């Protein structure tokens, strides 16, 4: 029997399955011995525990497509990164971090620009900065029904989370998208999109054959906390990866060294500057210092052992 973990609190896991099953489970001790923690988003095999208080037990975690350590979330399909066309000013450092986390972890990043109707000028800066990334960008506002339909179309049968800085209108957007349906389904509540300071645990809410993730937020973390290393950060910059094999020296770090093929004509200069800052920071961190990397390595070893 297979279900998805939708919430994990105090060693108990709330399970949800497409056949209508709902239940509370504990996890077998083998996971602790392997250094693996069952995580919201995980697809798991469960069976009867014989305990009426916690009637189910997780016996196996199926291979993960991806895993983010903070907030703890597995098998995420899409991350909708929200920013505003007006106040607050866009935090491009945060946006670049989130894009990198997505591309390194096989998650599709989509940039949602809110308050488009309040912009004093056309917010072309987002198109200019991310022109060569092939990143999908959707401009939206409270009364823009067409954009709302487009955003809803990204959700069916997907595990999706919203992320972005405070004050960009994320809660307003979510109410516009799901207001009536929240009341009808009972599976999605006004918890979705609430302030990051009030959300302590990741929780998935069933929607359109998929799930919406309510998380404590991504905004205060460093790349190393999200599992990004100096070896993987380039994957978060498609403009750089596209020409990196043209650099004169193998292993080029693209920090402006002699023979580097990466120029400001191929990537927006501000985005290149942010990449170089992130890269220098990561170069100073020893691999063993990355808790996220250690966790991902344990997950890979666990999956290999299960396949054997």
Residue pairs with C-beta under 8 A, 6 or more apart in sequence:
1 17
1 21
1 45
1 46
1 47
2 17
2 43
2 44
2 45
2 46
2 62
3 15
3 16
3 17
3 21
3 23
3 43
3 44
3 46
4 15
4 16
4 17
4 41
4 42
4 43
4 44
4 204
4 211
5 13
5 14
5 15
5 38
5 39
5 40
5 41
5 42
5 44
5 58
5 74
5 204
6 14
6 15
6 16
6 40
6 203
6 204
6 205
6 206
6 211
7 13
7 14
7 40
7 201
7 202
7 203
7 204
8 14
8 38
8 39
8 40
8 72
8 201
8 202
9 201
11 26
11 27
12 24
12 25
12 26
12 54
13 24
13 25
13 26
13 27
13 38
13 44
13 58
14 22
14 23
14 24
15 21
15 22
15 23
15 24
15 25
15 44
15 46
15 56
16 22
16 204
16 206
18 209
23 46
23 55
23 56
24 54
24 55
24 56
25 44
25 46
25 49
25 54
25 55
25 56
25 57
25 58
26 49
26 51
26 54
26 56
26 57
26 58
27 38
27 57
27 58
28 57
28 58
28 59
31 37
31 38
31 58
31 61
31 302
34 298
34 301
34 302
34 305
35 295
35 298
35 302
36 61
36 298
36 299
36 302
37 72
38 44
38 58
38 61
39 67
39 72
39 73
39 74
39 202
40 72
40 73
40 74
40 201
40 202
40 203
40 204
40 213
41 73
41 74
41 75
41 76
41 159
41 202
41 204
41 211
41 213
42 61
42 62
42 64
42 74
42 75
43 61
43 62
43 75
44 58
44 59
44 60
44 61
44 62
45 58
45 59
45 60
45 61
45 62
46 56
46 57
46 58
46 59
47 56
47 57
47 59
48 55
48 56
48 57
49 55
49 56
49 57
60 306
61 302
63 303
63 306
64 74
64 75
64 299
64 303
65 74
65 75
65 76
65 77
65 106
66 74
66 75
66 76
66 105
66 106
66 107
67 73
67 74
67 105
67 227
67 295
67 296
67 299
68 74
68 76
68 101
68 105
68 226
68 227
68 292
69 225
69 226
69 227
69 291
69 292
69 295
70 218
70 221
70 225
70 226
70 292
71 202
71 215
71 216
71 217
71 218
72 202
73 161
73 202
73 213
73 215
75 159
76 105
76 107
76 159
76 160
76 161
76 213
77 107
77 108
77 158
77 159
77 160
77 210
78 107
78 108
78 109
78 110
78 154
78 158
78 159
78 160
78 161
79 98
79 101
79 102
79 107
79 108
79 109
79 110
79 160
79 161
79 162
79 163
80 110
80 112
80 151
80 154
80 160
80 161
80 162
80 163
81 95
81 98
81 99
81 109
81 110
81 111
81 112
81 163
81 164
82 112
82 113
82 114
82 162
82 163
82 164
82 165
82 168
82 169
82 170
82 173
83 90
83 91
83 95
83 111
83 112
83 113
83 114
83 126
83 164
83 165
83 168
84 90
84 113
84 114
84 115
84 167
84 168
84 169
85 113
85 114
85 115
85 116
85 118
85 119
85 123
85 139
86 115
86 118
86 119
86 120
87 115
87 167
88 165
88 166
88 167
88 168
90 125
90 126
91 165
91 219
92 129
92 270
92 271
92 274
93 274
94 164
94 165
94 218
94 219
95 111
96 236
96 271
96 274
96 275
96 278
97 218
97 221
97 223
97 226
97 278
98 109
98 163
98 218
99 109
99 133
99 135
99 236
100 223
100 228
100 233
100 235
100 236
100 237
100 278
101 107
101 218
101 223
101 226
101 227
101 228
101 236
102 108
102 109
102 236
103 109
103 235
103 236
103 238
104 227
104 228
104 232
104 233
104 235
104 236
105 227
108 136
109 135
110 135
110 136
110 137
110 138
110 154
111 126
111 130
111 135
111 136
111 137
111 138
112 138
112 140
112 151
112 162
112 164
112 173
113 123
113 126
113 137
113 138
113 139
113 140
114 140
114 141
114 168
114 169
114 170
114 172
114 173
115 141
115 168
115 169
116 123
116 139
116 140
116 141
116 144
117 141
117 142
117 143
117 144
118 141
123 139
126 137
127 137
128 268
129 268
129 270
129 271
130 137
130 268
130 271
131 268
132 238
132 239
132 242
132 266
132 267
132 268
133 237
133 238
133 239
134 238
138 147
138 150
138 151
139 147
140 147
140 148
140 151
140 173
141 147
142 172
142 176
148 176
148 177
151 173
151 177
152 177
152 208
154 160
155 207
155 208
155 210
155 212
156 208
156 209
156 210
157 208
157 209
157 210
158 210
158 211
159 204
159 210
159 211
159 213
160 210
160 211
160 212
160 213
161 212
161 213
161 215
162 170
162 174
162 192
162 193
162 212
162 213
163 215
163 217
163 218
163 219
164 170
164 219
165 219
166 195
166 196
166 219
170 193
171 193
171 194
173 193
174 192
174 193
175 190
175 193
178 188
178 192
178 207
181 188
181 207
182 188
182 189
182 190
182 192
185 206
185 207
187 205
187 206
187 207
188 205
188 206
188 207
188 212
189 205
191 199
191 203
191 205
191 214
192 205
192 212
192 214
193 214
194 214
196 215
196 216
196 217
196 219
199 214
199 215
199 216
199 217
200 216
201 216
202 213
202 214
202 215
202 216
203 213
203 214
204 211
204 212
204 213
204 214
205 211
205 212
205 213
205 214
218 226
222 281
223 233
223 278
223 281
223 282
224 281
224 282
224 285
224 289
224 290
224 292
225 291
225 292
226 292
227 290
227 292
227 293
227 295
227 296
228 236
228 278
228 282
229 282
229 285
229 287
229 290
229 293
230 253
230 279
230 282
230 283
230 285
233 275
233 278
233 279
233 282
234 240
234 241
234 244
234 254
235 241
237 267
237 271
237 275
239 262
239 266
239 267
239 271
240 254
240 262
240 266
240 267
240 272
240 275
242 266
243 261
243 262
243 266
244 252
244 254
244 261
244 262
246 261
247 254
247 259
247 260
247 261
247 262
248 258
248 259
248 260
248 261
249 257
249 259
252 259
252 260
252 261
253 279
253 283
254 260
254 262
254 275
254 276
254 279
255 276
255 279
255 280
256 276
262 272
264 272
267 275
287 293
288 294
